[in-house]
Amino acid sequence: RALDPESACFVICLDHAGGPDVQSRARQYWHGDGRNRFFDKALQWIVLPDGAAGFLGEHAMADGGPALRINQYIIAAIFSGPPA
């Protein structure tokens, strides 16, 4: 069964490109190649081939506070390891 991005709450974009510097990574996080970003989704996480990751949020639904909180929660979960 194919996944339908239209019904998703958030999107994880697995990119095939990246860059060594902050500017090229920022461009990649913002729009990538233009084919795998869903700008109507409030929450998108972008993962580059080297494991670097970024977040793209549509500000009307996920402005600063909520976006920061969900990212802090995810980072804490990643660094705490799997549940016991």
C-alpha positions as a Markdown table, in Angstrom:
| # | Residue | x | y | z |
|---|---|---|---|---|
| 1 | Arg | 0.0 | 0.0 | 0.0 |
| 2 | Ala | 1.5 | 3.3 | -1.0 |
| 3 | Leu | 1.9 | 6.0 | 1.6 |
| 4 | Asp | -0.1 | 9.2 | 1.0 |
| 5 | Pro | 1.7 | 12.4 | 2.1 |
| 6 | Glu | -1.6 | 14.3 | 1.9 |
| 7 | Ser | -2.9 | 12.4 | 5.0 |
| 8 | Ala | 0.3 | 12.6 | 7.0 |
| 9 | Cys | 0.7 | 14.8 | 10.1 |
| 10 | Phe | 4.4 | 15.3 | 9.4 |
| 11 | Val | 6.9 | 14.3 | 6.7 |
| 12 | Ile | 10.5 | 13.0 | 6.9 |
| 13 | Cys | 12.5 | 13.9 | 3.8 |
| 14 | Leu | 15.5 | 11.6 | 3.1 |
| 15 | Asp | 17.7 | 13.7 | 0.9 |
| 16 | His | 20.4 | 12.5 | -1.5 |
| 17 | Ala | 22.4 | 15.8 | -1.4 |
| 18 | Gly | 23.9 | 18.0 | 1.2 |
| 19 | Gly | 26.9 | 20.1 | 1.6 |
| 20 | Pro | 29.9 | 20.7 | 3.9 |
| 21 | Asp | 29.1 | 24.2 | 4.8 |
| 22 | Val | 26.3 | 25.9 | 6.7 |
| 23 | Gln | 25.0 | 27.8 | 3.7 |
| 24 | Ser | 24.6 | 24.8 | 1.5 |
| 25 | Arg | 23.0 | 22.8 | 4.3 |
| 26 | Ala | 20.5 | 25.6 | 4.9 |
| 27 | Arg | 19.6 | 25.7 | 1.3 |
| 28 | Gln | 19.1 | 21.9 | 1.3 |
| 29 | Tyr | 16.9 | 22.1 | 4.4 |
| 30 | Trp | 14.8 | 24.9 | 3.0 |
| 31 | His | 13.9 | 23.6 | -0.4 |
| 32 | Gly | 16.2 | 20.7 | -1.4 |
| 33 | Asp | 15.8 | 19.9 | -5.1 |
| 34 | Gly | 12.2 | 21.2 | -5.0 |
| 35 | Arg | 10.7 | 17.7 | -5.5 |
| 36 | Asn | 10.5 | 16.2 | -2.0 |
| 37 | Arg | 9.3 | 19.1 | 0.2 |
| 38 | Phe | 5.7 | 19.3 | 1.2 |
| 39 | Phe | 5.1 | 23.0 | 2.0 |
| 40 | Asp | 1.5 | 22.4 | 3.1 |
| 41 | Lys | 2.7 | 20.2 | 5.9 |
| 42 | Ala | 3.4 | 22.0 | 9.2 |
| 43 | Leu | 6.3 | 19.7 | 10.3 |
| 44 | Gln | 9.1 | 18.3 | 8.1 |
| 45 | Trp | 12.3 | 16.8 | 9.2 |
| 46 | Ile | 15.1 | 16.6 | 6.6 |
| 47 | Val | 17.9 | 14.0 | 6.9 |
| 48 | Leu | 21.0 | 14.3 | 4.7 |
| 49 | Pro | 23.1 | 11.3 | 3.6 |
| 50 | Asp | 25.8 | 12.0 | 6.3 |
| 51 | Gly | 23.2 | 11.9 | 9.1 |
| 52 | Ala | 22.9 | 15.7 | 9.5 |
| 53 | Ala | 19.3 | 16.7 | 10.1 |
| 54 | Gly | 17.2 | 19.8 | 9.9 |
| 55 | Phe | 13.6 | 21.0 | 10.6 |
| 56 | Leu | 11.3 | 22.9 | 8.4 |
| 57 | Gly | 8.1 | 24.2 | 9.9 |
| 58 | Glu | 5.2 | 26.0 | 8.4 |
| 59 | His | 4.8 | 28.9 | 10.8 |
| 60 | Ala | 1.0 | 29.3 | 10.7 |
| 61 | Met | 0.5 | 26.0 | 12.5 |
| 62 | Ala | 3.9 | 25.5 | 14.3 |
| 63 | Asp | 5.3 | 28.8 | 15.2 |
| 64 | Gly | 8.4 | 29.2 | 17.4 |
| 65 | Gly | 7.3 | 27.8 | 20.7 |
| 66 | Pro | 5.5 | 24.6 | 19.7 |
| 67 | Ala | 8.2 | 23.8 | 17.0 |
| 68 | Leu | 11.0 | 24.3 | 19.5 |
| 69 | Arg | 9.3 | 22.1 | 22.1 |
| 70 | Ile | 8.6 | 19.2 | 19.8 |
| 71 | Asn | 12.2 | 19.3 | 18.5 |
| 72 | Gln | 13.6 | 19.4 | 22.1 |
| 73 | Tyr | 11.4 | 16.4 | 22.9 |
| 74 | Ile | 12.7 | 14.4 | 19.9 |
| 75 | Ile | 16.4 | 15.3 | 20.6 |
| 76 | Ala | 16.0 | 14.2 | 24.2 |
| 77 | Ala | 14.4 | 10.9 | 23.1 |
| 78 | Ile | 17.2 | 10.3 | 20.6 |
| 79 | Phe | 20.0 | 10.9 | 23.2 |
| 80 | Ser | 18.3 | 9.0 | 26.0 |
| 81 | Gly | 18.3 | 5.8 | 24.0 |
| 82 | Pro | 15.5 | 3.2 | 23.7 |
| 83 | Pro | 13.0 | 2.8 | 26.5 |
| 84 | Ala | 13.8 | 0.3 | 29.1 |
